[in-house]
Amino acid sequence: MFPTRALLTSARLTLFTRAGCGLCDTAKNTVLQLQKRRSFEYVEQDIMDSGNKQWKDVYEFDVPVLHVQSVNDGLPKAADLSDARKLFHRWTEQEVERSVEEAEKQYS
């Protein structure tokens, strides 16, 4: 897990990735470009790490996957399948921004 910023935000983005994945590199770049303009918490999860078996079981053939979650009083602290907006494989900066806005509205 690699948090890039510890900000008071209302959205948390978790990128599920793996080493050597060109689509994952492009997806990460898209998210980081948006983070230059908007504030949100960003975390990466390498699904091939031994502690991430649950995510490997879910996303082994789908990475990159981006979870966008609402954060209320610092929660959730971890990615969750049930409440996250999910983007798969390829997405634009505008699609990520729309998902962040939806997450922020949930607790505004």
DALIN-V577209 format. One record per residue. BURIAL is b if it has 9 or more other ideal C-beta (glycine too) atoms within 8 Angstrom, else e. Layout:
burial:BURIAL
burial:BURIAL
This chain:
burial:e
burial:e
burial:e
burial:e
burial:e
burial:e
burial:e
burial:e
burial:b
burial:b
burial:b
burial:b
burial:b
burial:b
burial:b
burial:b
burial:b
burial:b
burial:e
burial:e
burial:b
burial:e
burial:b
burial:b
burial:e
burial:b
burial:b
burial:b
burial:e
burial:b
burial:b
burial:b
burial:b
burial:b
burial:b
burial:e
burial:e
burial:e
burial:e
burial:b
burial:b
burial:b
burial:b
burial:b
burial:b
burial:b
burial:b
burial:e
burial:e
burial:e
burial:e
burial:b
burial:e
burial:e
burial:b
burial:b
burial:e
burial:e
burial:b
burial:e
burial:e
burial:b
burial:b
burial:b
burial:b
burial:b
burial:b
burial:b
burial:b
burial:b
burial:b
burial:e
burial:e
burial:e
burial:e
burial:b
burial:e
burial:e
burial:b
burial:b
burial:e
burial:e
burial:e
burial:b
burial:b
burial:e
burial:b
burial:e
burial:e
burial:e
burial:b
burial:e
burial:e
burial:e
burial:b
burial:b
burial:b
burial:e
burial:b
burial:b
burial:e
burial:b
burial:b
burial:b
burial:e
burial:b
burial:e
burial:e
